[in-house]
Amino acid sequence: MAALSTGTLAPDFTLPTTDGKQFSLAQALKRGPVVAAFFKVSCPVCQYTFPFVERLYQAYKDQGVTIVGVSQNDRKDTLRFMQEYGITFPVLLDDTGSYPASNAYGLTNVPTLFWIAPDRQVEISSVGWSRADVEQIKQRIAESSGKRLAPIFQPGEDIADFRAG
């Protein structure tokens, strides 16, 4: 099964965060769109992608868009990944033995990023690293927040257009 495609309804989920709280997609969508970034700590493409997701978070935090990571690993390994890659946005733990959110979203590869509109519509479904998809997510965040576009990629950085997950 492939990851949920655009135009489908995002399944609701509630997962624990790395700091022991509960995150509910339904509750987050009441505040605005959600970017859900699924990953596994051992995935090289996830390691490449997540610092850019962090840049999105830093540029647009507290702007009415929720950015969350969804880890397929245990808390200890996830915290180590967050520290190593400088991740400060909330990360959820889907490693409960059955991966309820990952399975509900039809994941076969990571990283997979979803832009979920407040009406639960999946408007962006991105598997692997796609510079164009990250730019599109940035555009949506800026439009949603009413904020100008922030630079996510720095001059002189060699950024791949695509890497398979």
C-alpha angles and dihedrals in degrees: 000000000000124000116278110284128225114281096036125112114257112236114240118244139175117206136168119257123226088258094055100258125123122248119202119193091206091055093046092050089058086067096046143282122343130217108204114191114191118201150156119223095229093053111109092204090052089051088052095045104044099067087058091049086051089054089054089050093049092048096048109022115139091022099114096269119105118215117193135169119220111208124204089200136079123272096260095052092041093053090049090052091049091052095045094049098036096245113170102162117099115281124200126209116234093168098105093129094266103051094224098184096040091050093045088053092049096239119183097157138029144253094048120167126196130192104207118192121217089258088060093252114145102229098171125030113179124179118193122353114323117170090196092053092049088050089050091050089049089051091050092049092050092048093046094048097040088234125132120257111278122211110254098171118056124224110267095021114134101226120182117230092217140002121180116240 
